[in-house]
Amino acid sequence: MQATMKPYVCKVCKKCFVFKENFKTHMKMHPSEKRYGCEVCEKRFTQICELKLHIRVHTAEKPYICEVCRKRFAQIGNLKSHKKIHTGEKPYICEVCRKGFTQLHHLKYHLRIHTGEKPYICEVCRKGFSQISSLKSHIRIHTGEKPYICEVCRKGFTQLHHLKSHLRIHTGEKP
């Protein structure tokens, strides 16, 4: 695609966008100067504490342990959120359907069901998605990337649930 067809250009990283909403979402990644860089993947951060937390992605360090189920976490906040699973605490309630959530961001995602909001737009086909993970999964349709590989026959799939469904062929399990 030619640069003239992508009128929104990030001044920080020079990435180009066709659609304004995608450009605005991207710009949130550049709140200010990112002085701290990861030596492994070159991702940059505005604060040293953010870099230190990020490094755990590469080291797989998970120092925080749930005393109930022994699940480990890289960040204390994730452990605190996880503990609500065991207590059944759901302090965030949808005012439309009264469904409860353990975390505020889960409620925010849920609300998009009621509002129909789809802020993540595919640059190729303009299809909208309520969650970034759904957009990333969808993009594989256009790129042909198949990261989920069957260990039995080596067939590749764009989405994990497609692989799980396929595995039933080998196991004989019925849906």
Beta strands, then each sheet from edge to edge (+ up, - down):
strand 1: 8-9
strand 2: 16-17
strand 3: 36-37
strand 4: 44-45
strand 5: 64-65
strand 6: 72-73
strand 7: 92-93
strand 8: 100-101
strand 9: 120-121
strand 10: 128-129
strand 11: 148-149
strand 12: 156-157
sheet 1: 1+ 2-
sheet 2: 3+ 4-
sheet 3: 5+ 6-
sheet 4: 7+ 8-
sheet 5: 9+ 10-
sheet 6: 11+ 12-
end
